[in-house]
Amino acid sequence: MAAYTIGEVKRLLKLEVHTIRYWVQEIPLIQPQKDRVGRRLYSDQDLQLLFRLKYLLHDRRFTLEGARDQLFRELAGDYQDLRAQIAALRSELVGLYFLVRDGKMSIEGKPG
């Protein structure tokens, strides 16, 4: 997992450090970790969220509150999609379990 210092994030986003820190304070989805000496380290996900936030604020002209709400909506949609995929996979696994248990299919996936 990559970890970016605030200086690297500043250069990548072309923003001032105080702006990045303010956004992090206002958007709880962005959660940089601190290293042993207390420096903030931003993950790939943090960086993606910051890029998306910059786009919403600067290009789409959202307010900070509106951008925060939009990020939550986007992530909630991804979460629901992921839950649906997990549920479908779980159903498929249960079906395969019963096929194997009842001897209708071998472990190798071939009809028994």
C-alpha positions as CSV (number, residue, x, y, z in Angstrom):
1,M,0.0,0.0,0.0
2,A,1.4,3.4,-1.0
3,A,1.6,6.1,1.6
4,Y,2.0,9.8,0.6
5,T,3.2,12.6,2.8
6,I,1.3,15.8,2.8
7,G,4.1,17.4,0.7
8,E,3.6,14.8,-2.0
9,V,-0.2,15.2,-1.8
10,K,0.3,19.0,-2.1
11,R,2.4,18.5,-5.3
12,L,0.0,16.0,-6.8
13,L,-3.1,18.0,-6.2
14,K,-1.5,21.4,-6.7
15,L,-3.1,22.7,-3.5
16,E,-1.8,24.4,-0.4
17,V,-1.2,22.3,2.7
18,H,-3.7,24.3,4.8
19,T,-6.4,23.5,2.2
20,I,-5.7,19.8,2.3
21,R,-5.8,19.8,6.1
22,Y,-9.0,21.7,6.1
23,W,-10.6,19.3,3.7
24,V,-9.4,16.3,5.8
25,Q,-11.0,18.0,8.9
26,E,-14.3,18.5,7.1
27,I,-14.5,15.2,5.2
28,P,-14.4,12.3,7.6
29,L,-14.0,9.8,4.8
30,I,-10.4,11.0,4.4
31,Q,-8.4,9.5,7.2
32,P,-4.6,9.9,6.9
33,Q,-2.7,7.7,9.4
34,K,0.3,9.1,11.3
35,D,3.7,7.5,11.3
36,R,6.0,7.0,14.3
37,V,7.1,10.7,14.3
38,G,3.6,12.0,13.8
39,R,3.6,12.9,10.1
40,R,0.3,12.3,8.2
41,L,0.5,9.6,5.6
42,Y,-2.3,9.5,3.0
43,S,-3.3,6.2,1.4
44,D,-4.2,5.6,-2.2
45,Q,-7.9,5.8,-1.2
46,D,-7.3,9.1,0.6
47,L,-5.6,10.4,-2.5
48,Q,-8.4,9.3,-4.8
49,L,-11.0,11.0,-2.5
50,L,-8.9,14.2,-2.4
51,F,-8.7,14.2,-6.3
52,R,-12.5,13.6,-6.5
53,L,-13.1,16.3,-3.9
54,K,-11.0,18.8,-5.8
55,Y,-12.9,18.0,-9.0
56,L,-16.2,18.5,-7.3
57,L,-15.2,21.8,-5.7
58,H,-13.1,23.3,-8.5
59,D,-14.6,22.0,-11.7
60,R,-18.2,21.2,-10.8
61,R,-18.4,24.2,-8.4
62,F,-20.0,22.3,-5.5
63,T,-19.9,23.7,-2.0
64,L,-17.8,21.8,0.5
65,E,-21.0,20.5,2.1
66,G,-22.4,19.5,-1.3
67,A,-19.2,17.8,-2.3
68,R,-19.1,15.9,1.0
69,D,-22.7,14.7,0.5
70,Q,-21.9,13.7,-3.1
71,L,-18.9,11.6,-1.9
72,F,-21.1,9.9,0.7
73,R,-23.7,9.1,-2.0
74,E,-21.1,7.7,-4.4
75,L,-19.5,5.5,-1.7
76,A,-22.9,4.3,-0.5
77,G,-23.7,3.2,-4.0
78,D,-20.4,1.3,-4.3
79,Y,-21.1,-0.3,-0.9
80,Q,-24.6,-1.4,-2.0
81,D,-23.2,-2.9,-5.2
82,L,-20.6,-4.7,-3.2
83,R,-23.2,-6.1,-0.8
84,A,-25.3,-7.3,-3.8
85,Q,-22.2,-9.0,-5.3
86,I,-21.4,-10.7,-2.0
87,A,-25.0,-11.9,-1.5
88,A,-25.0,-13.4,-5.0
89,L,-21.7,-15.1,-4.4
90,R,-22.9,-16.5,-1.1
91,S,-26.0,-17.9,-2.8
92,E,-23.9,-19.5,-5.4
93,L,-21.5,-21.1,-2.8
94,V,-24.4,-22.4,-0.8
95,G,-25.9,-24.0,-4.0
96,L,-22.5,-25.6,-4.8
97,Y,-22.1,-26.9,-1.3
98,F,-25.4,-28.7,-1.5
99,L,-24.5,-30.2,-4.9
100,V,-21.2,-31.5,-3.5
101,R,-22.9,-32.7,-0.3
102,D,-25.6,-34.5,-2.1
103,G,-23.1,-36.2,-4.4
104,K,-24.4,-34.6,-7.5
105,M,-21.0,-33.0,-8.2
106,S,-17.4,-34.0,-7.4
107,I,-15.0,-31.7,-5.6
108,E,-13.3,-31.0,-9.0
109,G,-16.6,-29.5,-10.3
110,K,-17.5,-32.4,-12.5
111,P,-20.9,-34.2,-12.3
112,G,-20.6,-37.0,-9.9
